[in-house]
Amino acid sequence: MLRKQGLTEKAATEQLVGTSSSAKNELLFSYGINFNDLPNWQKRGVGMYWEQFEKTGTNPVTGQSVVGQRRRLKRDFELPMKDDYGQFIADLSGGDET
């Protein structure tokens, strides 16, 4: 909203640096935007990562049904928050949360 008012990227950023979340919410509200009503992906961002899944196929030699592991790119519009986000990242990276 600050950029739409003509502020440069630098000026808008400087105005928001160090500002509390409640002050940012008040700024949005002054423009008729209720932060709590925004979709989660606009508040938290979007995650894109590989996910494993099972795919059933047919062995062309034997004709038997087989299950294989595949991966696909997942778009996640519902990222977790706070401690749950840390655990989510740890699970994705295969490590423990630190």
Secondary structure, 3 states (H helix, E strand, C coil): CCCCCCCCHHHHHHHHCCCCHHHHHHHHHHCCCCHHHCCHHHHHCCEEEEEEEEEEEECCCCCCEEEEEEEEEEEECCCCCHHHHHHHHHHHHCCCCC
